[in-house]
Each structure stands twice: as structure tokens, then as C-alpha cells.
Amino acid sequence: MGSGAGELGRAERLPMLFLFLLLLFCPALCEQIRYRIPEEMPKGSVVGNLATDLGFSVQELPTRKLRVSSEKPYFTVSAERGELLVSSRLDREEICGKNPACALEFEAVAENPLNFYHVNVEIEDINDHTPTFTQNSFELQISESAQPGTRFILEVAEDADTGLNSLQKYKLSLNPSFSLIIKEKQDGSKYPELALEKTLDREQQSYHRLVLTALDGGDPPLSGTTELRIQVTDANDNPPVFNRDVYRVSLRENVPPGTIVLQVSATDQDEGINSEITYSFYRTGQIFGLNSKSGEIITQKKLDFEETKEYSMIVEGRDGGGLVAQCTVEINIQDENDNSPEVTFHSLLEMILENAVPGTLIALIKIHDQDSGENGEVNCQLQGEVPFKIISSSKNSYKLVTDGTLDREQTPEYNITITATDRGKPPLSSSISVILHISDVNDNAPVFHQASYLVSVAENNPPGASIAQVCASDPDLGLNGQVSYSIMASDLEPLALASYVSVSAQSGVVFAQRAFDYEQLRAFELTLQARDQGSPALSANVSLRVLVGDRNDNAPRVLYPALGPDGSALFDMVPRAAEPGYLVTKVVAVDADSGHNAWLSYHVLQASEPGLFSLGLRTGEVRTERALGDRDAARQRLLVAVRDGGQPPLSATVTLHLVFADSLQEVLPDITDRPVPSDPQAELQFYLVVALALISVLFLLAMILAIALRLRRSSSPAAWSCFQPGLCVKSGPVVPPNYSEGTLPYSYNLCVAHTGKTEFNFLKCSEQLSSGQDILCGDSSGALFPLCNSSESTSHPELQAPPNTDWRFSQAQRPGTSGSQNGDDTGTWPNNQFDTEMLQAMILASASEAADGSSTLGGGAGTMGLSARYGPQFTLQHVPDYRQNVYIPGSNATLTNAAGKRDGKAPAGGNGNKKKSGKKEKK
């Protein structure tokens, strides 16, 4: 049951497969056009309207480009009307020979879309050839002893026409001694025989002349004639007789020349010379040769089945008496597989787009094999793995179409080899190769060689220098593979981007439009785009990060000690009893560079007393190396160089003025007496200052005069008491005997009125001050103003206030960089918000005075001479808050006195340890 069901299923599928193949090849099989025309039509004759028969309209003829594809140009197609015209002579006999059916088959090719149609033109024969004999006359010898009924084969006439127009019959002129008999061969051809009707008598008539006429079947019939010249010879009673009337043999076409085909044989019953038979061809041939003695027939040339399929020859056997016998030799040529198939292309496309869909027609292929039978059956196939295939269209016609996707970037061209093999034994084959170029389409986007780019550029680069290059490749051709570059985005400001970088559209080289500064811009990122020129254009993006490298282009800058507005250097005071290792001051410098370029080192270039001071290589701290000797000068000068770690290193210098003194008064005479070098610019500034001072003095005098006049009108004697000569003038400083080390040994006695409402406030002094009493008054600006306070004078009429015991400070509280000592640093700062704000105000006031050159020498109870100190840790990223690095010479008692001033307590007097050289003290 299973087997029967399987056979039934296959039987049902076979008709379906046949229908599918029929639909596939129907366009080529069903569109064969047939015409029938007579031969020898003149050139330009219309065979038929091919365009109309194919269903083409006249309007579409220019686009379809209908044309004829054939090996020989027998026909052409009119481009205007689509008519099939005769283009060369049509001779049926030349084209088809003796074949009963003669037809010309060719293909008509139409484009847009590309297709071809089979056309069959049958050539009809016309009676254009007359029967002809090879000779106008020929001789025939007949013995007088020949018996009536003896037959003699006559020459055959040739007629190239076929069918009814071919040779149909022969006629012989009337003669009572002869008659004509017409015989027919197996192939249908006819030949004449002359029959003897009565015995001849040579003595009565030795020579006869007859006319043989050959007629065809045309309308009207055509004819040809030849003359028979019959000579009557003496009697030879027995003519030669062949073994067979017809010899038939089959011969392969590939036999070499000289091959024996067969041997004819004839006998003669006569004796002597009358029995010697000589063989010869009735007509001299060129293909075969005949041995006149043995009767062997041999080949003289190479045989070709495709030219002549069979040969028919007449062999005569003539005895010595002149009697002749004839036989027919028919040689049938057998086909051999000696012709390889011929492959020709029609309408071959030289180039095809790489995005062509599968099934796109590339070429029409026609295969021809001259052999017949299985030797002429051809199979066509492609060689190698290619994305193409061959589809059979009709007999010996094929289509070459695409069978897959094409990619020009992988394979820009294909060498297509088509092999045609016949079914002969052994099979013969032939191959033909064509090169098919693949045309490019823009199907590949540019690809960068790297996923992202990272470059480093040293700062201070020259503008216009190349800093990087991006490269993208596009495997497409022409404009499709031509890549241009542009900047799409950046983390820089859009308006500033063009001033920083640009990119070459052709080479992808990125140029710097300006010199980069590491201190301003350390890195930035660009998004570059590569775009091809295809339509539509394809593009790709890549990220380029530019790191700006630091160069040693910034010299160190000294923050402390700083020069004053007039160019004078500050000095630091060192106690005479300073022990070795005492922190005198610290050089603070910064470098805008980074890394090694900002790694600073401190060096002493010049010192008044080498070995007296040491300088920290990395910290910049100036410390005493040994105690001050008797021979050492009180004023020391250090020239310090600050170098960075760059290559080459950059440096800055600063001069430190160090004074060994226990109080400020000891160094004032030296400062005052220091000669000031003459400088034209300084002199000009001096004159300006003098002019301003004169104007100020005049203004003050006017104000004092106005106030004096007003006081005179008020007639208040108390207001004048402060200006008594004995009150505020002292002959010299008075130092109490209980002042210990670390206090200020000098005091100044000045009396200046001060209130918050007016610039001058005159206070009453009810009691006479003693010669050793000091009146110190300070303002919020940090400037030192001795003030006469009546309330304080009444509470302490005779005694000068003793020094505060908190004025003495430990080693941890001595002047130095904050954090440089191991002691508790919190004791030097105020403990409440109010004191902190006041301290900050004093610091800012001191800085303002230093800027305009109006700083005074000392301070009152609430004023301290401040010297800025910086901590040892200093980075480029975070400039320290200088207020945190200021140290205060003194102790918590000073801040307590400042706070006590608000509570109405008597502040302790004090002086700062910093002073600008070249300034005079006001007394």
C-alpha cells in the first residue's frame, strides 16, 4: 500500500511540475514567429511586420530597439515600422542544398526589458535552375555484335532545384536502333539508360548522333541537352559483368586519407585482350580514388559528415574489346563526434550594478553543435562558484541571470566561464569566458581606523600647527568613496570653537588655530564626522580628545615677602637671643604650572653672614643656624632664589632684610638713615607727594584755624587743656623696671582728640599727667594714634599701667608659619565671632595701608603690627586663604585687650615687629 501511494503521489506531481516548467519557458516557446517566402527575393523586400506580430506598437519601437541576431545577415528589421526586410540574397540551393525543407531560424532581440523571440523563415524553391549535363557531348562505343536489349547507362543531368522543380524526366531524339529507359535510385533521383533496339551493322552505319534532353517539373519546365556520339565497333561478343549492380558501404568520417573503402569486381567470358577489364569512374572524382587494375576504391581526402552525408559513384569495367559494364557504388558517411559545441553571446551586458536583484538578465547565450544525434545534444553549465546561473530558454538557447547578491567591494569583477558539453563518446566541450564588471553603488559608510582618538598637545603650540589626523576609509569607488571631514560637536563654546581648532576637509588633519594655554584649558573633546560624496551621502562620527600638556612657561611668583608700593622691601626682626632653629620668616611662592614644573625649591644665592641662617629646600622656611655673635652685624641680607622643577628651570628672586633687635626702636634710626638711591621716577613721585602733602597741610591748617575760632567763641577753657605744652610732651621714654623679655620697651606720648562724629574731638584733662604716663588710643583701621582719655587718666592719675603678663609667649606662639610648630595653634586666634571679625578688619586695613604707603609704625591697644605668614602646604589648585596664615606677634592677651576696649578697660600698649624701610616715625 505504501509503495502504491508513493507512486500515485509522484504521478500527481509530474503534471504540476510540467505546468510549472511550461509557465517558466512559455515566453520563449510561445513567441516563435513563422514566415514563408520564395527564394531570390530582392533586397529590401518585406517578409512581414515583425513588430506587429510580436505585439509591439509603433510608439515603443525606438525604446525596444528591435533587431535581428543571427550568424549571417539574411534579414534586418526596419527601425521605423518594425518590418522584417531581406538584406542579402536568398539562394535556397546555396543555403539548404538538396534538403527538401529549407528554413532559416534566428532570434529577434528586444530591449527594455531585454528578451528574445524565435523567428522561422521557410524558403520556398522556385524553378531558377535548368537541368545541366557535365559535358556537351560524350562518346559511346557499341559493338556491332551487341544484342538487342543491351543497355548502356548514360550521363545524368544535374538540377539544383528540389521538389517539382527538380529533374523529372529524360527524352531521346528519335532513332529506330535505340530507345531510352528511365530508372530511379533509392534516394528518388532518376538516371537514363540507352537500350539497343536492333542489331547494329558497322558496315552500314558506323556512327550515330543522338540528342539527350533532361526536363524538370517547373511551370514552365526547363531543360538541358547533350549529344550522344555512338561509334559502332567490331564484335566483342561478351561484355564484362560486375558481381553486383549496386555496392553499398558505410564509412566513418574520421578515417584517414588512403583508407580502402571497398573493391569492385567484374568478369568477362572472353579470352585474351577482350577479357582484360580496366576499372574507372564514370566521372572523375576528387574525394575517392580507384585502382584501375584491382578495382579498389580508396579515400583521397578527409571526409566530413557535416559537408556531405553520402556519396554515389558509377564505376565502369571495360574489357580489351571495348565492351563496358557499369555498377553503382553508394558510400554512406557515418557521423563522428568531431565537432565541439560553439558558444556565442548575444546582448551581453558589460557592467551591472552591485545592487541588482537576483534574476537580472545579463546575457543571451546560443550554443550550436554541427554533429547530429547524441553528438549534437549539448549541456551548458557555469564553472566555479559564482552568483550566477544559466536558465534554458529554448533548444540550444540559454539565459545568464544573477543568482545572488553582488558586492563590488568584495569582488569588483567576475570572470564568467561557460562550458558547453555534448553527449558524444567521448564527449567534447568548449568554453568561453567573459568578464563582467560590477558597477559601484554607495552602500558603504566611511569607517574610521580607530574607535576614538586621543592626542596630547603641549601648550604654547604655534597657531596653525597640526595636532592630530583622523583617517576614515570608504571602500566604494569615485565620489561614493571620496571622504570629507568636518567638526560636528565639541565641549567648547560654539562661538569659540572656530578660534581653537579646525579640520582639513580633504586630509582629516586637525589644526590648532591658536596657542593653547594649559592654565586656561587642560582638555577638550571634538566629534568629527567623515562623509562621502555619494547620493544619498553616508557618514560616520568619531570622538577626538585633545589633552593639553603643561610646559614650564610660568616662573615662580613670590607671594611673601612682598614689596611695598614704593618698591621698598619689608624687613623681619629677629630677637637677639634667638636660639638655633628659630623660625625667622618663610618665603612663600607659587607657580601656575603643574607637576614637576610647579615643584618649587628654595636656595640662598647670597647672604651677608653665610652660615647664620638656613633655608628649607622645599618649605622656604628661614631659620637661625646659630646664635648671634658679637661680631655679627645687626642687619642681615639674604638673596633667595625660588626655582621650579621644569626643564629648563625658571626662577624668581627675593631679598630678605633681617634685623636683630629686641624692639622696634632699635632699628628705626637705621631705617631712617638709609640712603635712598636717586631715581628719576622716584623723584617725580616724590614731588607729587610733596605737592599733595602741602595741599593737605594747608587744608589742615584751615580746618584747625576754623576750629580754633569756633572754640574761642565758645570760651571753654577745658577745651584748651589738652594743648598745654607740658601735658603731651615727654623728654624721653620711660621703661618700667619690671618689663620682661618680649615686651615693647618704648612708648610714645601723643595727645590727639578722637570721636566717632567729627575728625577731631577735644577732651578735658582734669589732672596733670606724670612724666612716665602714656596715653595710647587706637582706631579700627589699625593706624596708631596716641589719644588723651580723661576717664583713664582719672582712674590712674600717677601710675603707668604695668605690662600684661600674657604678653610673654611660648616658643609655639612665636612668629612663624601657621602649622609649622608642634604646639597648639588655636591659642593665637580669637574665641568668639566678634573678635574674629575685628581681626579680619585689621588685616584688611593693614593691607590697604601697605598699598597706599600710609602705614604707621606702631599700634595702640587694639592695633597690632601684622606680618602675613603662610602654611607650608601650598598647591596650584587651591590658593590658601591668607587670613588663615597670618600670625600675630603676641599672645591671647592682645586679643583680650582688644575686647577689653569695648568693655571700657585700659588697653595695654604694644608695637608691631614689622616696618617698611625708608619710612619716618611720627612722634
Summary of the structure (lengths in Angstrom):
residues: 923
radius of gyration: 68.8
end to end distance: 141.7
largest distance: 214.4
contacts: 2723
relative contact order: 0.05
helix: 19%
strand: 33%
